[in-house]
Amino acid sequence: MAVLGIDYGSSYTTVSWINPRHGKPEAVKFNGDGSVKYPSVILGYNNGLVSGYQALNYLEEVDKLPSEIRFEMLANFIPSLKRILSPKGVEFIGDKEYTHKELLEFFFKQVKQLTNAHCGNEVDFDSVVISHPVDCEESTVQMLRQTLSASGFKEVKTQFEPIAAVMGYGIDHDIPEGQGILVFDFGGGTIDVAYAKKHLGSYRILCEPKGDKSCGGQDIDVLLYEDLRKKVLAKYNMDISKGNIVDLGMLNSCRRLKEHFSDSNDVHETSIVFVKDGRIITYTYKLNRDSLNNIISKKIAHAINVAKAVIKQTEAKQLKIDKVLLIGGSSQLTLVRQMLFEVLPETTIDTCGEKDIAVALGNVADEQIIIKESEKKVTDDDENDASGEKPSVVYNHEDDGVLTFNNW
């Protein structure tokens, strides 16, 4: 039995497996350049559906078309199904109607096919572990399981993204017994924060995780897009949006610009191409770090407030935060680290070297997941926990892989 670990992200999806050559979790590589990130995008056209890089590359070309034609073609593009995912959801692509279940099943089948191309078609991936945000509705979790089953997996398990993240971090990092970690998972679509503590070789949750699916890297992309929109309007008297419809190609350029600011350089730029009065115009959108921070500061503060809600719980329970673990591409923005340092000035703030694939790796990590269940009795070992406090009761959930929290 071969197991896949899937981190289905709003912007990108990453996949891991246990490589039999060394017996350790390893990321699956997509595309010809060896990328470990597969775009979570879907495009509909006359012959059906395409996803990933094939769909994303389409955005690079449509900007060169007149606006009316461009927006008509972009109407068939779904940039982030995860953010709108609903068991009753329906999308109209061209002259066809697709349910969200059908789109999701198509996407997972593509991922499974590409995974086999990387790992070898002789590998039978009949089991999968997929993670999800902490505030994901149970109906959506059930939908994930159903579509993965329909995609060819016989066994489907789920777990919370922050827990998978700390498990992925623990693969190549020593996490001492009793260490408390605040997981700050700031991805494309959500902010998820959890407090995890290592106890007897496993991870336990001593506070209620918090999340917000209205706060993610894609929201930052929109803020940059609106700044770009104002600048193009001022210089060319042209609105890059059509009414309230966002130009997804230009939004994608803003996303790339944001990602550049994860490095140490303070100035970055990207080229925007559009057509005006029959002429192709190339506009250079340039930002320095201070300008970027001014644009995104309120959204970053929103994410920090989610973390503060968990930190408040740790303070009430006298739990020590030994380390903050930054996971997800948006967590690498320097303003995130600055704001977290203001809240926790005495705490180490670390990032996983595999920040983009930590969750996927954690989904197949050989660690036991244990979570809280108020009905079970506290063991003698728990009462003598090194932290000095009576820890929350935890249990193994083996029925279907769903992690639940009750009566915090």
Number of C-alpha atoms within 10 A of each C-alpha: 7 13 20 26 29 28 27 23 24 22 23 19 20 26 30 29 25 20 14 10 6 8 9 15 22 20 24 29 20 21 14 6 7 10 12 19 22 23 22 24 23 23 21 21 14 9 6 10 16 18 23 22 17 14 20 21 12 15 22 15 12 21 22 17 17 16 18 9 11 20 21 11 19 22 16 18 24 20 21 19 20 18 16 11 18 16 14 11 12 16 14 12 20 15 9 11 11 13 16 21 21 13 20 22 21 19 23 20 18 16 23 18 14 18 22 16 15 14 15 11 12 8 13 14 20 16 18 25 24 26 27 23 24 25 15 13 12 11 11 16 19 14 20 25 22 16 22 27 18 16 20 17 20 12 16 21 21 22 22 23 27 32 27 28 30 31 28 26 25 18 17 11 12 8 17 12 14 18 16 25 22 25 26 29 30 27 24 25 24 26 31 28 32 28 30 24 25 17 17 12 14 15 25 24 22 22 20 19 25 19 25 19 16 15 21 27 26 24 17 24 23 17 18 22 23 18 15 22 18 14 16 18 12 11 9 11 11 13 14 20 16 11 7 6 11 17 21 22 23 24 21 19 21 26 22 14 21 23 16 16 20 15 10 10 10 14 15 16 16 17 14 19 20 20 16 14 7 9 10 14 15 12 16 13 18 14 18 13 17 11 12 21 17 10 16 17 15 12 18 23 15 16 27 20 13 20 25 17 16 20 22 12 16 19 11 8 14 12 19 18 20 16 19 21 22 24 31 25 19 26 25 19 19 15 20 20 16 12 16 20 15 9 13 16 11 11 14 14 18 13 18 19 12 17 19 21 26 28 34 32 33 29 32 25 22 14 16 12 21 19 20 24 18 15 11 10 11 14 10 8 10 19 14 12 14 13 15 11 13 13 21 18 19 22 14 13 15 11 7 12 19 18 17 13 15 9 8 10
